[in-house]
Amino acid sequence: MTRLICLFCLLIGAAVPASAGGLDQLKSFLETNRSARGVFVQTVIAKSGRKPQQSAGIFALQRPGKFRWSYEKPYKQLLVSDGNKLWSFDPDLNQVAVKKLGTAFGSSPAALLAGQDLDKHFVLKDGAAADGVEFVEATPKGGDASFERVKIGFAANRPVSMEIHDSFGQVTVLRFTQFEANPALPAALFRFVAPAGADVVGE
């Protein structure tokens, strides 16, 4: 289940000028949008060079701090945050891990999309554009972050990718195949109740 904690991340889109760089688009959609949902494909590339691991699923987000990240293939996993606590559910093991979101959330990859006060936690800069995609690069200011940098890509005023480089040399690439900005999301989507008989670990 630990492998999932640093992998959840999602984006919100906004109407910004097509010529805007990645940093301008990031700031604009965070100011303009409060929620998002869509479909993602995730590829994890290990430093060892072993075959990349792929998964796919759906996500929902409501700023600040609320999200639901559901892996559907090849196995089911669920991450849910109500802004205060984070639940990780493994249906195969019927096990739930719960922890306080805490101050560490501010410097996590998810905070780039679901958080606030980005300049407090990250060094942000425009990346080099490639193949019609504008990029923004984010480096955490704190020395205790679990990742080294994140690269977010935008095209046609919508987020298309996120690339997370962690401190172990692993790269997680997310591509967004469906995206809806500012949908009305029910509050229940960001609450989690452990199934009967589940093994609950943590706070």
N, C-alpha and C positions, 0 to 999 in steps of 0.2 A: 504493500500500500504506500510505502514511503516514496516509491518511484513516481507517484502521481502528484505529490504535494507541490513540487516545484514546476510541474508541467502545465497546470491550468493557467490559462490566460486567454483573453478575448478582447475584442475591439468594438468601438462604437464609431459610426460614420457620421459625416456632416457635409453640408453643402459649403464648399470653399472653392476659391478660384482654381481652375485647372492648372495654372502656372505656379501655384503655391508650393514651396518646398515642404519636405516631410515635417519639419519642426512646426511650421505655421499650421499645417493641417492637423497635427496632433493637438496643439493648443486650441484650435478652433472647434474640433469635434468634442473635446472635453467641456468646453464652455456651452456648446449648443445642445448636446444630447445627454439624456439621463438614463436611458435604457437601450438594450439591444438584445437580439436573439438570432441564432443562425446555426449553420452546420460547419463542422471543421474536419480536416484530415491532418493527422499528426504523424511525423516521422522523427524517430530518435536515432541519432547517429553516434555510436560509441567511439571513444578514442582508440580502442583496440582494433578497429577496422572490421569488426564482425558485421554480419548482415543487418542493415537498418531494420528497426521494428516499426511497424505501421499500425495505426489505430484510427478510428473515426467515431464521431458522435455529434451531440448537439449542445448548445450553450444558451444561457440567458444571463443578463447582467442588469443590475440597477444600482446606479451610483448614489451615495458612496458606499462601497464595501460589500454589497450584496451580489452573489452570483450563484449559478448552478451550472456545473460542468459535468456532463454525462457521457461517459464512454459507452458506445453501443457495440463496436466490433474491434477486434476479434473476441473480446471479453467485456463484460459489463463492470463498470466502476462508476462511483458517483461522488462528487465533491459539492458540498452545499455550504454557503455562508449567509448568515443573517446580519452581518456587519459586526457581530460581537464574537461569535463562535464559528469554527470550521468543523464540519463533519465529513469524514471519509468513510464510505461504505463499500465493502467488498461482498457482493451477493453470494459468490461461490463459497466463501468462508463463513458467511453470515456474521461478519465482524464489522464493528463500527469504531473508528478512532475519532475522538473529539478533543479539540484544543481551543483555547482562546485565540482570537485573531491577533490581538496584541499589537504592540508597537512595531513588531517585525514586518507586519503587513505593509507598512508605508514604504519599505525599500524592496518589496517583492515585485516580480514581473507583473503580477495581477494589478498592483497599485497604479501602473501606467495606464490602466484602462478603467479600473473600478474605484480608484482612490482619488486623492486630491493633494494639493501642496507639492506638486512634483519637483519643483526647484529646491525644495528642502531636502529631498532624499536622493536626487539624481543630478548628474551632469548631463545635459541634453545638447545635442548638436545635429545639424543636418548631415546625412550621409550622401555618398555619391549616387546619383540617379543611374538606373540601368534598365534597359528594355521598356521604357515608358513608366517605370515605377520610381516614385520618390521615397527616400528612406530617412528615418530619424534614428539616431543611435543614443542609447541611454546607458550610463555607467553609474552604479550605485556609489554614493558617497561614503556609506558605512563600510568598515572593514569586515563586518561579520555577515555580509550577504552571501547567499548560497550560489550566486551566479556572478559572472564577471561583466557581462554586457548583454544588451538586447537590441535587436535591429528590427524595426517595424516598417513594412512597406505599404505605400498607398498608390492607388491607380484609379483614375476617373472618379476622384473624390471619395473613394471607398477603401478601407483597409483590405489588403489582399494576403498579407503574410506577417508572421512574427518569427524571429529566429533568436533562440536563447542559448547563450554559451555559458555553461556552468563551470564551477571551479575544479571539476574533475576531468575537463576536456571533452565532455559530452555536449552535443548540439541537438536541440529540439526545434524542429521546424513545423510551424502551424500554417496551414493554408485554409482560407475561408471560402467555401464553395457556395454558400447561401448566406445572405445577410439582410436583416431588417432593423432599421434604426427607429428608436423611440416607440416601440410597441407598448401597449398597456399590459402590464404583467401583474398577475395576482400575487398578493402577499404570501400566500401559502407556498408559492414556488421556492421561496427562500427560507422555508422552515423544514426541519427534518425530525421525524419521530422514528426511533429505532424499531425495527420489526420485532415481533414477539420471539423470544428465545435468542436474540442476537447477543453476541459477546461484545460488550461496550468497554472500551479501554480509553482512559484519559480523564479529562476534567468534565 
